Amino acid sequence: MTTTEVAKDQEYSATELIALEEQYGAHNYHPLDVVIERASGAWVYDVAGNRYLDFLAAYSAVNQGHCHPAILQALVEQAHKVTLTSRAFRNDQLPLLYRDLHELTGFEMALPMNSGAEAVETALKAARKWGETVKGIPADQTEIVVASGNFHGRTIAIVGLSSDPQYRSGFGPFPAGFREAAFGDIDDLRRKITANTAAFLVEPIQGEAGIVIPPAGYLAAAAALCREHNVLLITDEIQSGLGRTGKLFAFEHEGIRPDMVIVGKALSGGFYPVSAVLSSREILGVFHPGDHGSTFGGNPLACAVARAALRVLVDEDLVKRSAQLGAYALERLQQIQSAKVREIRGKGLWIAMELKEPARPICEALQQRGVLCKETHATVIRIAPPLMIGREDLDWGLEQIEAVLAG
């Protein structure tokens, strides 16, 4: 094949497709060897026609279920009109997304981006700019406190504030200005805040770390501490937000109101990369034309998709569904008597099974029984089905877990 030719599609087996991926793709993931070609609701289908119950929901990106018809319709209709204008011009969908986000969340302003990592970077930039221009921190001395065990994305700045050695190894040097406080330890947070601290960035529940829930009262105490020291509280709700924990946002479990909230993943229902930073006029007002931007951020296709995804969350009452089904699933899993299990914990339809042994073989055994989930940090399995999952499907999936852990 010459450089001007493109290979025509043909029928490939799963083995052949895996071989192509291994040959031509960078090996920065270790996926289960299931090759999915279509999906609907809580179910996915591989190239051989086998059906699997999705207990990961693309790391909470498909809270509304795979290929939700209402979101699909919005995508198709908008794609026939205009997909991209850049922010050099205005479009008719962006102001409506701003309105919808405000009406749903109460935050005064939003700044749309694409990936979750981009939204985190946006929040970090806003916090630094606010620190200098509003709080009065001397130039280039602004600090941001982060939590140990965090996961906020994969950019250089973000892996630089990670405490996971693998995320950092080989990628330095890293940007300065970040301090780490032990997650869940309010006294350590108090020690790490200085006169130059502009913000505290935290996941209300740590997802990649294994659905780690802080002690009750920690977030409320952190919010009070931030107010006392004129420090912005930034919550990363990319995985935990938009219904996953049984509340619209996980911070609501402690009745607090962060200064900035980062959203992504389920903001598009899995159709398109859409993220955003939600905040006040005072904070996002530090940005002026030319300070920050994105060619694709806030494009009309993304906005139309996000608006439909938000409508589905509300119209189908998925937040309440997550709370009810999550409480049921957590109670059922906690009743499992197995020498393999160390702890079962969770909020809403976001549950961790921490094992006393490697989790990968358990995930592979579940795959053989028609359930897809994924290990994190070697010994933890996350259970996070789409929030629209039916009770019968959820029961069937839990039965497979019970059978594998009993084996």
C-alpha positions in Angstrom: 0.0 0.0 0.0 1.4 3.4 -1.0 1.2 6.5 1.2 -1.7 7.8 -0.9 -3.8 4.7 -0.3 -6.2 4.0 2.5 -7.1 0.4 3.5 -10.7 -0.6 2.8 -12.7 -1.9 5.7 -13.2 -5.7 5.8 -14.5 -8.2 8.3 -11.9 -8.6 11.0 -12.1 -11.0 14.0 -11.5 -9.8 17.5 -8.0 -11.4 17.4 -7.1 -9.6 14.2 -8.4 -6.3 15.5 -6.4 -6.7 18.8 -3.3 -7.5 16.8 -3.7 -4.4 14.7 -4.2 -2.3 17.8 -1.1 -3.8 19.4 1.0 -3.3 16.3 0.1 0.3 15.4 -1.1 1.9 18.6 0.9 3.2 21.6 0.6 0.9 24.6 -0.6 3.4 27.2 -3.6 1.3 28.2 -4.1 -2.3 29.3 -7.7 -3.0 28.2 -9.6 -6.2 28.6 -9.6 -8.1 25.4 -13.2 -7.5 24.4 -13.7 -5.6 21.1 -16.9 -3.7 21.2 -18.7 -2.7 18.0 -22.1 -1.4 19.2 -23.9 -0.5 22.4 -27.4 0.4 23.7 -28.4 1.5 27.1 -26.5 -0.5 29.7 -25.4 -3.2 27.2 -22.5 -3.5 24.8 -21.9 -6.0 22.0 -18.6 -7.3 20.7 -17.7 -8.1 17.1 -18.8 -11.7 17.5 -22.2 -10.7 18.7 -21.7 -11.5 22.4 -23.5 -9.2 24.8 -22.0 -7.7 28.0 -23.5 -5.6 30.8 -21.4 -2.4 31.2 -20.5 -1.9 34.8 -18.0 0.9 34.1 -20.0 3.4 31.9 -16.8 4.7 30.3 -15.6 6.0 33.7 -19.0 7.7 34.2 -19.1 9.3 30.8 -22.3 7.4 29.8 -24.4 8.0 32.9 -27.4 8.4 30.5 -26.7 5.1 28.9 -25.0 4.2 25.6 -26.4 5.9 22.4 -29.3 7.6 24.2 -31.8 8.3 21.4 -32.5 11.9 22.6 -28.9 12.8 22.7 -28.3 11.1 19.4 -31.1 13.1 17.8 -29.6 16.3 19.1 -26.2 15.3 17.7 -27.6 14.5 14.2 -29.8 17.5 14.0 -27.0 19.9 14.9 -24.5 18.1 12.7 -26.8 18.9 9.7 -26.7 22.6 10.6 -23.2 23.7 11.8 -20.6 21.8 13.9 -17.8 24.3 14.4 -17.5 28.1 14.2 -14.5 28.6 16.6 -15.0 31.3 19.3 -14.0 33.9 16.7 -17.8 34.1 16.0 -20.8 33.4 18.1 -23.2 30.5 17.7 -26.8 29.9 18.7 -26.1 26.9 21.0 -23.5 28.2 23.4 -25.7 30.8 25.1 -28.4 28.2 25.6 -25.9 25.8 27.2 -24.8 28.7 29.5 -28.4 29.2 30.5 -29.1 25.5 31.0 -26.0 25.1 33.2 -27.0 28.1 35.3 -30.6 27.0 35.7 -29.5 23.5 36.7 -26.6 24.3 39.0 -27.1 27.9 40.1 -23.5 28.9 39.2 -23.4 32.4 37.6 -20.9 31.6 34.8 -19.4 28.7 32.9 -16.3 28.3 30.7 -16.6 25.4 28.3 -13.7 23.2 27.1 -13.4 19.7 25.6 -11.7 17.1 27.8 -11.8 17.0 31.6 -8.0 17.6 31.8 -8.5 20.8 29.8 -11.2 22.0 32.3 -8.8 21.2 35.2 -6.1 23.3 33.5 -8.7 26.1 33.0 -9.6 26.0 36.7 -5.9 26.1 37.7 -5.3 29.1 35.4 -8.4 30.9 36.8 -7.3 30.3 40.4 -3.8 31.6 39.7 -5.1 34.7 37.9 -7.6 35.3 40.7 -4.8 34.9 43.3 -2.7 37.6 41.7 -5.4 40.0 40.5 -8.0 39.7 43.3 -6.4 38.3 46.4 -3.1 40.2 45.8 -0.6 37.4 45.9 2.8 38.6 44.6 3.5 37.7 41.0 4.6 34.2 40.3 4.3 33.2 44.0 0.8 31.7 43.9 0.3 28.3 45.4 -2.5 25.8 45.0 -3.0 22.9 47.5 -4.0 19.5 46.1 -4.9 16.3 47.9 -2.8 13.2 48.1 -4.0 10.3 45.9 -5.6 12.7 43.5 -6.3 12.1 39.8 -7.2 15.2 37.7 -5.9 14.2 34.3 -2.7 13.5 32.3 -1.2 16.9 31.3 2.3 17.8 32.5 1.0 20.2 35.1 -1.6 17.8 36.4 0.7 14.7 36.6 3.1 17.0 38.4 0.7 17.5 41.2 -0.1 13.8 41.4 1.3 11.6 44.3 1.3 8.5 42.1 4.9 7.7 41.1 3.9 6.1 37.8 1.9 9.1 36.7 5.1 11.3 37.3 7.9 8.9 36.2 9.9 10.3 33.3 7.7 13.3 32.7 9.5 16.0 34.8 10.4 18.7 35.3 7.0 19.9 36.5 5.5 23.3 37.1 6.0 24.8 40.6 3.4 26.2 42.9 1.6 23.1 44.1 1.5 21.8 47.7 0.1 18.4 48.7 -2.2 17.8 51.8 -3.3 14.4 52.9 -6.8 13.6 51.6 -9.3 13.6 54.4 -7.0 15.2 56.9 -8.3 18.7 57.7 -5.3 19.4 60.1 -2.8 18.8 57.3 -4.8 21.0 54.9 -4.6 23.7 57.6 -0.9 23.3 57.8 -0.4 23.5 54.0 -2.4 26.8 53.5 -0.2 29.9 53.5 -0.7 33.6 52.7 0.2 32.7 49.0 -2.5 30.0 48.7 -5.1 30.8 46.1 -7.0 27.5 45.9 -7.6 24.0 47.2 -8.3 21.5 44.4 -10.0 18.3 45.5 -12.2 15.4 44.3 -15.1 15.1 46.8 -14.7 11.4 46.3 -11.5 10.1 44.7 -12.4 8.0 41.7 -9.2 6.7 40.1 -7.8 6.1 43.6 -10.5 3.6 44.1 -13.7 5.5 45.1 -12.1 6.8 48.3 -14.6 8.6 50.5 -13.3 11.1 52.9 -14.4 11.2 56.6 -17.8 12.7 57.2 -17.4 16.4 57.7 -14.1 16.8 55.9 -15.4 18.7 52.9 -17.5 21.0 55.1 -14.5 21.7 57.3 -12.4 22.3 54.2 -14.9 24.8 52.9 -14.9 26.7 56.2 -11.1 26.7 56.3 -11.0 28.0 52.7 -13.4 30.8 53.6 -11.4 31.7 56.7 -8.2 32.1 54.6 -9.8 33.6 51.4 -8.8 30.5 49.5 -10.9 29.2 46.6 -12.4 25.7 47.0 -12.4 23.9 43.6 -14.1 20.5 43.4 -13.3 18.2 40.5 -16.6 16.5 39.7 -15.6 15.1 36.3 -16.4 11.5 37.5 -18.4 12.1 40.6 -20.8 14.8 39.2 -24.0 14.7 37.2 -25.7 12.1 39.3 -23.1 9.4 39.8 -23.1 9.5 43.6 -26.9 9.9 44.1 -26.7 13.7 44.1 -26.2 16.1 41.2 -22.8 16.8 42.6 -20.9 14.9 45.2 -20.2 18.0 47.2 -23.9 18.2 48.0 -23.6 15.3 50.4 -22.0 17.8 52.9 -24.2 20.8 52.0 -21.3 23.0 50.8 -21.0 25.3 47.9 -17.5 25.3 46.2 -16.2 28.4 44.4 -15.4 26.4 41.3 -16.8 23.1 40.0 -15.2 21.1 37.2 -17.5 19.0 35.1 -17.0 16.7 32.0 -17.6 13.1 31.0 -21.4 12.7 31.4 -21.9 16.3 30.4 -22.1 14.9 26.8 -23.6 11.5 27.6 -20.6 9.8 25.9 -21.2 11.3 22.5 -18.6 14.0 22.3 -15.8 15.5 24.5 -17.4 18.3 26.5 -16.2 19.8 29.8 -16.7 23.1 31.7 -15.7 25.1 34.7 -18.6 26.5 36.7 -18.0 29.5 39.0 -19.0 33.0 39.9 -18.8 36.2 37.8 -16.0 37.4 40.1 -13.8 34.4 39.5 -14.3 33.7 35.9 -14.3 37.4 35.3 -10.5 37.4 35.6 -10.3 36.1 32.1 -10.2 38.7 29.3 -10.0 38.2 25.5 -6.8 36.5 24.7 -6.1 35.1 28.2 -7.5 31.6 27.5 -9.3 29.7 24.8 -9.9 26.6 22.7 -10.8 26.2 19.0 -13.3 23.5 19.8 -14.4 24.6 23.3 -18.1 25.8 23.2 -18.6 24.7 19.6 -22.3 24.4 18.5 -22.2 20.6 18.2 -20.8 20.1 21.6 -23.3 22.5 23.1 -26.3 20.9 21.5 -25.1 17.5 22.7 -24.5 18.8 26.3 -27.9 20.4 26.4 -29.6 17.2 25.5 -27.5 15.2 28.0 -28.5 17.5 30.8 -32.2 17.2 29.8 -32.0 13.5 29.9 -30.5 13.6 33.5 -33.5 15.8 34.6 -36.3 14.3 32.5 -35.4 10.7 33.5 -34.7 11.6 37.1 -31.4 9.8 36.9 -30.0 11.4 40.1 -32.7 9.9 42.2 -32.4 6.6 40.4 -28.7 6.6 41.2 -29.3 7.2 44.9 -32.0 4.4 45.1 -30.3 1.7 43.0 -26.9 2.6 44.5 -28.1 2.1 48.0 -29.6 -1.2 47.0 -26.5 -2.4 45.2 -24.1 -1.3 48.0 -26.2 -3.2 50.7 -26.3 -6.3 48.5 -22.6 -6.3 47.8 -21.7 -5.7 51.4 -23.5 -8.9 52.3 -21.1 -11.0 50.2 -19.1 -13.4 52.4 -15.9 -13.9 50.5 -12.3 -14.3 51.7 -11.3 -12.3 48.6 -13.0 -9.1 49.7 -11.3 -6.5 52.0 -14.0 -3.8 51.8 -17.1 -2.7 49.8 -17.7 1.1 49.8 -19.5 3.6 47.7 -22.0 6.5 47.1 -24.9 6.1 44.7 -24.1 3.9 41.7 -20.3 4.3 42.3 -19.1 1.4 44.3 -15.6 0.0 45.0 -14.8 -3.6 45.7 -11.4 -3.6 47.4 -9.9 -7.1 47.2 -7.1 -8.9 49.1 -5.7 -10.1 45.8 -5.1 -8.7 42.3 -8.4 -7.5 40.8 -7.5 -8.2 37.1 -8.4 -11.9 37.2 -11.7 -11.1 38.8 -12.5 -8.6 36.0 -11.5 -11.3 33.4 -13.7 -13.8 35.1 -16.6 -11.4 35.0 -16.0 -10.7 31.3 -16.5 -14.4 30.7 -19.8 -14.2 32.5 -20.9 -11.2 30.5 -20.1 -8.3 32.8 -17.5 -5.6 32.1 -15.8 -3.7 34.8 -12.2 -2.6 35.3 -9.6 -2.7 38.0 -7.8 0.4 39.4 -4.7 0.5 41.5 -4.3 -3.3 41.2 -6.7 -4.5 43.9 -9.9 -2.3 43.4 -12.8 -2.9 41.1 -15.2 0.0 40.3 -18.9 -0.8 39.9 -20.4 2.1 37.9 -23.2 1.1 35.5 -25.1 3.7 33.5 -27.6 5.4 35.8 -30.5 4.3 33.6 -29.9 0.6 34.2 -32.9 -1.5 34.9 -33.4 -3.2 38.2 -33.4 -6.7 36.6 -30.2 -6.0 34.7 -28.6 -4.6 37.8 -29.6 -7.7 39.7 -28.2 -10.0 37.0 -24.9 -8.2 37.1 -24.7 -8.4 40.9 -25.4 -12.1 40.7 -22.4 -12.6 38.4 -20.2 -10.7 40.9 -21.5 -12.8 43.8 -20.8 -16.0 41.8 -17.2 -15.0 40.8 -16.3 -13.9 44.4 -17.7 -17.1 45.8 -15.6 -19.2 43.4 
